Amino acid sequence: MKRFLTAIIIAVIALSANSCRIHDYTPINLRIQVQDSEGKDLLDPANDNSWLLGTTITFRGIVVELDETNITVPETKEYGPVEYQGFRLEKMSGCWELVFGDFDGGDEYDDTFFISWPDKKYSVIDYSRKINSMSGNVRQTWTLDGKECNNPVVIVR
């Protein structure tokens, strides 16, 4: 009986310690690559990506225009406090991407992003993020127009 009580006390302490553990999650960005049917990077400024002018993203009812003047080529990214940086064009790992965020990596999400293209077409990206409060494990799902995908989301136009 004494061993059983000791085991229960150890289990309670272990569970209590786990629930008090602090998790540090990296910020989340929606990353989008746009290619033609042959895999050509349509976001590369060298490929005349002027067709992007007027592209918007709608998130939680707020419409944000693509900032064509905010084109960055980050060498490294230090993760610090979450800092919203808008809807922008970035070059990552040799590929150009539309990037929207940062979002808090420690929060749960169940959100939809609507991208309106200048040719009146649109793309719908859903994002779901659930955090298990006991283990700290994260389950996230991205879908493009109803089909599960990865982040970066690859759109073929």
MIDOSE-1310 file (N, C-alpha, C; in nm, 2 decimals, decimal comma, always signed):
residues 157
mkrf	+0,08/-0,12/+0,00/+0,00/+0,00/+0,00/+0,09/+0,13/+0,00; +0,20/+0,12/+0,08/+0,29/+0,23/+0,08/+0,35/+0,27/-0,05; +0,38/+0,16/-0,13/+0,44/+0,18/-0,26/+0,34/+0,24/-0,36; +0,21/+0,20/-0,34/+0,10/+0,25/-0,43/+0,08/+0,40/-0,40
ltai	+0,08/+0,44/-0,27/+0,07/+0,58/-0,24/+0,19/+0,66/-0,29; +0,31/+0,61/-0,28/+0,43/+0,68/-0,33/+0,42/+0,70/-0,48; +0,37/+0,60/-0,55/+0,36/+0,60/-0,69/+0,26/+0,71/-0,73; +0,15/+0,72/-0,66/+0,05/+0,82/-0,69/+0,10/+0,96/-0,66
iiav	+0,17/+0,98/-0,55/+0,23/+1,11/-0,52/+0,33/+1,15/-0,63; +0,42/+1,06/-0,67/+0,51/+1,09/-0,78/+0,44/+1,13/-0,91; +0,33/+1,06/-0,94/+0,26/+1,09/-1,06/+0,20/+1,22/-1,05; +0,14/+1,26/-0,94/+0,08/+1,39/-0,92/+0,18/+1,50/-0,93
ials	+0,30/+1,48/-0,88/+0,41/+1,58/-0,89/+0,45/+1,59/-1,03; +0,47/+1,48/-1,10/+0,51/+1,49/-1,24/+0,41/+1,56/-1,33; +0,28/+1,53/-1,31/+0,18/+1,60/-1,38/+0,17/+1,75/-1,35; +0,19/+1,78/-1,22/+0,19/+1,92/-1,18/+0,31/+2,00/-1,24
ansc	+0,42/+1,93/-1,25/+0,54/+2,00/-1,30/+0,53/+2,02/-1,45; +0,46/+1,92/-1,52/+0,44/+1,93/-1,66/+0,34/+2,04/-1,70; +0,24/+2,06/-1,62/+0,14/+2,17/-1,64/+0,20/+2,30/-1,62; +0,31/+2,31/-1,53/+0,37/+2,44/-1,50/+0,48/+2,48/-1,60
rihd	+0,51/+2,38/-1,69/+0,63/+2,40/-1,78/+0,59/+2,52/-1,88; +0,69/+2,60/-1,90/+0,67/+2,71/-2,00/+0,72/+2,66/-2,13; +0,64/+2,69/-2,24/+0,67/+2,65/-2,37/+0,70/+2,78/-2,45; +0,81/+2,78/-2,53/+0,84/+2,89/-2,61/+0,82/+2,85/-2,76
ytpi	+0,72/+2,90/-2,82/+0,69/+2,86/-2,96/+0,74/+2,97/-3,05; +0,78/+2,93/-3,17/+0,83/+3,03/-3,27/+0,70/+3,09/-3,33; +0,71/+3,22/-3,37/+0,60/+3,28/-3,44/+0,56/+3,21/-3,57; +0,44/+3,23/-3,61/+0,38/+3,16/-3,72/+0,36/+3,27/-3,83
nlri	+0,40/+3,23/-3,96/+0,38/+3,31/-4,07/+0,31/+3,23/-4,18; +0,21/+3,28/-4,24/+0,15/+3,22/-4,36/+0,25/+3,25/-4,47; +0,30/+3,14/-4,54/+0,40/+3,15/-4,65/+0,33/+3,09/-4,77; +0,34/+3,17/-4,88/+0,27/+3,12/-5,01/+0,37/+3,13/-5,12
qvqd	+0,39/+3,02/-5,19/+0,47/+3,02/-5,32/+0,37/+3,01/-5,43; +0,40/+3,09/-5,54/+0,31/+3,09/-5,66/+0,39/+3,04/-5,78; +0,34/+2,94/-5,84/+0,42/+2,88/-5,96/+0,32/+2,86/-6,08; +0,38/+2,85/-6,20/+0,30/+2,82/-6,31/+0,30/+2,66/-6,32
segk	+0,23/+2,61/-6,42/+0,22/+2,46/-6,43/+0,36/+2,39/-6,45; +0,46/+2,47/-6,50/+0,59/+2,41/-6,51/+0,68/+2,43/-6,39; +0,63/+2,49/-6,29/+0,71/+2,51/-6,17/+0,79/+2,64/-6,16; +0,76/+2,73/-6,26/+0,83/+2,86/-6,27/+0,78/+2,95/-6,15
dlld	+0,87/+3,01/-6,08/+0,84/+3,10/-5,97/+0,78/+3,23/-6,02; +0,65/+3,24/-6,01/+0,58/+3,36/-6,06/+0,59/+3,48/-5,97; +0,65/+3,47/-5,85/+0,67/+3,58/-5,76/+0,80/+3,65/-5,78; +0,89/+3,59/-5,85/+1,03/+3,64/-5,87/+1,01/+3,77/-5,95
pand	+1,06/+3,88/-5,90/+1,05/+4,01/-5,97/+1,12/+4,00/-6,11; +1,22/+3,91/-6,13/+1,28/+3,90/-6,26/+1,18/+3,84/-6,36; +1,08/+3,78/-6,32/+0,98/+3,72/-6,41/+0,86/+3,81/-6,43; +0,87/+3,94/-6,41/+0,77/+4,04/-6,42/+0,64/+4,00/-6,34
nswl	+0,66/+4,01/-6,21/+0,55/+3,98/-6,12/+0,45/+4,10/-6,10; +0,45/+4,19/-6,20/+0,36/+4,31/-6,19/+0,21/+4,27/-6,18; +0,18/+4,15/-6,22/+0,04/+4,10/-6,21/+0,00/+4,09/-6,06; +0,09/+4,11/-5,96/+0,05/+4,10/-5,82/-0,01/+4,23/-5,77
lgtt	+0,01/+4,34/-5,85/-0,05/+4,47/-5,80/-0,19/+4,46/-5,77; -0,23/+4,50/-5,65/-0,37/+4,49/-5,62/-0,41/+4,36/-5,54; -0,31/+4,27/-5,52/-0,34/+4,15/-5,44/-0,37/+4,19/-5,30; -0,47/+4,13/-5,24/-0,50/+4,15/-5,10/-0,52/+4,02/-5,02
itfr	-0,51/+4,03/-4,89/-0,54/+3,91/-4,81/-0,64/+3,96/-4,70; -0,75/+3,88/-4,68/-0,85/+3,92/-4,58/-0,83/+3,82/-4,46; -0,82/+3,87/-4,34/-0,80/+3,79/-4,22/-0,88/+3,85/-4,11; -0,98/+3,77/-4,06/-1,07/+3,82/-3,95/-1,14/+3,95/-3,99
givv	-1,18/+3,95/-4,12/-1,26/+4,07/-4,17/-1,18/+4,19/-4,20; -1,05/+4,18/-4,19/-0,96/+4,30/-4,22/-0,89/+4,27/-4,35; -0,90/+4,36/-4,44/-0,84/+4,35/-4,57/-0,70/+4,42/-4,57; -0,60/+4,35/-4,61/-0,46/+4,40/-4,61/-0,41/+4,39/-4,75
elde	-0,36/+4,50/-4,81/-0,30/+4,50/-4,94/-0,16/+4,45/-4,93; -0,11/+4,38/-5,04/+0,03/+4,34/-5,05/+0,11/+4,47/-5,06; +0,21/+4,48/-4,98/+0,30/+4,59/-4,97/+0,42/+4,56/-5,07; +0,41/+4,61/-5,19/+0,51/+4,58/-5,29/+0,64/+4,65/-5,26
tnit	+0,64/+4,75/-5,17/+0,76/+4,83/-5,13/+0,83/+4,75/-5,02; +0,77/+4,66/-4,96/+0,83/+4,58/-4,85/+0,88/+4,45/-4,90; +0,98/+4,46/-4,98/+1,04/+4,33/-5,04/+1,17/+4,31/-4,96; +1,18/+4,19/-4,90/+1,30/+4,17/-4,81/+1,36/+4,04/-4,85
vpet	+1,49/+4,03/-4,82/+1,57/+3,91/-4,84/+1,64/+3,89/-4,71; +1,57/+3,83/-4,61/+1,63/+3,81/-4,48/+1,75/+3,71/-4,48; +1,86/+3,74/-4,42/+1,97/+3,64/-4,41/+1,94/+3,55/-4,30; +1,90/+3,60/-4,19/+1,86/+3,51/-4,07/+1,74/+3,57/-4,01
keyg	+1,67/+3,50/-3,93/+1,56/+3,55/-3,85/+1,58/+3,51/-3,71; +1,59/+3,60/-3,63/+1,60/+3,58/-3,48/+1,45/+3,58/-3,43; +1,42/+3,48/-3,36/+1,28/+3,47/-3,30/+1,29/+3,54/-3,17; +1,21/+3,65/-3,16/+1,20/+3,72/-3,04/+1,05/+3,74/-3,02
pvey	+1,01/+3,86/-2,97/+0,87/+3,88/-2,95/+0,80/+3,88/-3,09; +0,67/+3,84/-3,08/+0,59/+3,83/-3,21/+0,57/+3,98/-3,25; +0,60/+4,00/-3,38/+0,58/+4,13/-3,43/+0,51/+4,12/-3,57; +0,39/+4,18/-3,58/+0,32/+4,18/-3,71/+0,39/+4,26/-3,81
qgfr	+0,42/+4,20/-3,92/+0,50/+4,26/-4,03/+0,42/+4,28/-4,16; +0,29/+4,25/-4,16/+0,21/+4,28/-4,27/+0,21/+4,17/-4,38; +0,17/+4,21/-4,50/+0,16/+4,12/-4,61/+0,27/+4,16/-4,71; +0,37/+4,08/-4,73/+0,49/+4,12/-4,80/+0,54/+4,01/-4,89
lekm	+0,64/+4,05/-4,97/+0,71/+3,96/-5,05/+0,85/+3,94/-5,00; +0,89/+3,81/-4,98/+1,02/+3,77/-4,92/+1,09/+3,67/-5,01; +1,22/+3,67/-5,01/+1,30/+3,56/-5,07/+1,35/+3,47/-4,96; +1,31/+3,35/-4,97/+1,35/+3,25/-4,87/+1,41/+3,13/-4,94
sgcw	+1,53/+3,08/-4,91/+1,59/+2,96/-4,96/+1,58/+2,96/-5,11; +1,61/+3,07/-5,18/+1,61/+3,07/-5,32/+1,48/+3,08/-5,39; +1,37/+3,10/-5,31/+1,24/+3,11/-5,37/+1,16/+3,23/-5,31; +1,09/+3,30/-5,40/+1,01/+3,41/-5,35/+0,88/+3,36/-5,30
elvf	+0,83/+3,43/-5,19/+0,71/+3,39/-5,12/+0,63/+3,51/-5,08; +0,50/+3,50/-5,08/+0,42/+3,60/-5,01/+0,41/+3,56/-4,87; +0,43/+3,65/-4,78/+0,43/+3,62/-4,64/+0,33/+3,71/-4,56; +0,26/+3,65/-4,47/+0,16/+3,73/-4,39/+0,18/+3,69/-4,24
gdfd	+0,20/+3,78/-4,16/+0,22/+3,75/-4,01/+0,32/+3,85/-3,96; +0,37/+3,82/-3,84/+0,38/+3,71/-3,76/+0,26/+3,70/-3,67; +0,23/+3,57/-3,63/+0,12/+3,54/-3,54/+0,19/+3,47/-3,42; +0,12/+3,48/-3,30/+0,17/+3,42/-3,18/+0,17/+3,27/-3,19
ggde	+0,29/+3,21/-3,18/+0,30/+3,06/-3,19/+0,25/+2,99/-3,08; +0,22/+3,06/-2,97/+0,16/+2,99/-2,85/+0,01/+2,99/-2,84; -0,05/+3,05/-2,94/-0,20/+3,06/-2,94/-0,26/+2,95/-3,02; -0,38/+2,92/-2,99/-0,46/+2,83/-3,08/-0,53/+2,91/-3,18
yddt	-0,55/+2,85/-3,30/-0,61/+2,92/-3,41/-0,71/+2,83/-3,48; -0,81/+2,89/-3,54/-0,90/+2,83/-3,63/-0,95/+2,94/-3,72; -0,87/+2,97/-3,82/-0,89/+3,09/-3,90/-0,88/+3,06/-4,05; -0,94/+3,16/-4,13/-0,94/+3,15/-4,27/-0,88/+3,28/-4,33
ffis	-0,80/+3,26/-4,43/-0,73/+3,37/-4,50/-0,79/+3,36/-4,65; -0,84/+3,48/-4,69/-0,89/+3,49/-4,83/-0,79/+3,58/-4,91; -0,73/+3,52/-5,01/-0,64/+3,60/-5,10/-0,72/+3,63/-5,23; -0,73/+3,76/-5,25/-0,79/+3,81/-5,37/-0,68/+3,85/-5,47
wpdk	-0,69/+3,79/-5,59/-0,59/+3,82/-5,69/-0,64/+3,93/-5,78; -0,56/+4,01/-5,85/-0,61/+4,11/-5,94/-0,70/+4,07/-6,05; -0,69/+3,94/-6,09/-0,77/+3,89/-6,20/-0,91/+3,85/-6,15; -0,95/+3,89/-6,03/-1,08/+3,86/-5,97/-1,09/+3,71/-5,92
kysv	-0,98/+3,63/-5,93/-0,98/+3,50/-5,87/-0,94/+3,51/-5,73; -0,96/+3,41/-5,65/-0,93/+3,41/-5,51/-0,88/+3,27/-5,47; -0,81/+3,27/-5,36/-0,76/+3,14/-5,29/-0,81/+3,15/-5,15; -0,85/+3,03/-5,09/-0,89/+3,03/-4,96/-0,80/+2,93/-4,88
idys	-0,73/+2,98/-4,78/-0,64/+2,90/-4,69/-0,70/+2,90/-4,55; -0,72/+2,78/-4,50/-0,76/+2,76/-4,37/-0,65/+2,71/-4,28; -0,64/+2,76/-4,16/-0,54/+2,72/-4,07/-0,60/+2,69/-3,93; -0,56/+2,57/-3,88/-0,61/+2,52/-3,75/-0,49/+2,48/-3,67
rkin	-0,48/+2,53/-3,55/-0,37/+2,50/-3,46/-0,43/+2,47/-3,32; -0,40/+2,35/-3,27/-0,45/+2,31/-3,14/-0,33/+2,27/-3,05; -0,33/+2,32/-2,93/-0,22/+2,29/-2,84/-0,27/+2,20/-2,72; -0,20/+2,09/-2,70/-0,24/+2,00/-2,59/-0,17/+2,07/-2,46
smsg	-0,26/+2,12/-2,37/-0,21/+2,19/-2,25/-0,12/+2,10/-2,16; -0,15/+1,97/-2,16/-0,07/+1,88/-2,07/+0,06/+1,85/-2,13; +0,07/+1,81/-2,25/+0,20/+1,77/-2,31/+0,27/+1,89/-2,38; +0,20/+1,99/-2,42/+0,26/+2,10/-2,50/+0,27/+2,07/-2,65
nvrq	+0,22/+1,95/-2,69/+0,23/+1,91/-2,83/+0,13/+2,00/-2,91; +0,18/+2,03/-3,03/+0,10/+2,12/-3,12/+0,05/+2,04/-3,24; -0,07/+2,05/-3,28/-0,13/+1,99/-3,40/-0,18/+2,10/-3,49; -0,12/+2,12/-3,61/-0,16/+2,22/-3,70/-0,19/+2,17/-3,83
twtl	-0,29/+2,23/-3,90/-0,34/+2,18/-4,03/-0,36/+2,31/-4,12; -0,30/+2,30/-4,24/-0,32/+2,40/-4,34/-0,40/+2,34/-4,46; -0,50/+2,41/-4,51/-0,57/+2,36/-4,63/-0,57/+2,48/-4,73; -0,56/+2,44/-4,86/-0,58/+2,54/-4,97/-0,70/+2,50/-5,05
dgke	-0,80/+2,58/-5,05/-0,92/+2,55/-5,13/-0,98/+2,42/-5,09; -0,97/+2,38/-4,96/-1,03/+2,26/-4,91/-0,94/+2,14/-4,92; -0,82/+2,15/-4,97/-0,73/+2,03/-4,98/-0,61/+2,06/-4,88; -0,58/+1,96/-4,80/-0,48/+1,97/-4,70/-0,34/+2,00/-4,77
cnnp	-0,26/+2,08/-4,72/-0,13/+2,12/-4,78/-0,03/+2,15/-4,66; +0,08/+2,19/-4,70/+0,19/+2,23/-4,61/+0,20/+2,38/-4,61; +0,28/+2,43/-4,52/+0,32/+2,57/-4,51/+0,47/+2,58/-4,54; +0,52/+2,63/-4,65/+0,45/+2,72/-4,74/+0,35/+2,65/-4,83
vviv	+0,24/+2,73/-4,85/+0,13/+2,68/-4,94/+0,18/+2,71/-5,08; +0,17/+2,61/-5,17/+0,20/+2,63/-5,31/+0,08/+2,64/-5,39; +0,07/+2,75/-5,46/-0,05/+2,78/-5,54/+0,00/+2,78/-5,69; -0,07/+2,70/-5,77/-0,04/+2,69/-5,91/-0,14/+2,78/-5,99
r	-0,08/+2,88/-6,07/-0,17/+2,97/-6,14/-0,14/+2,96/-6,29
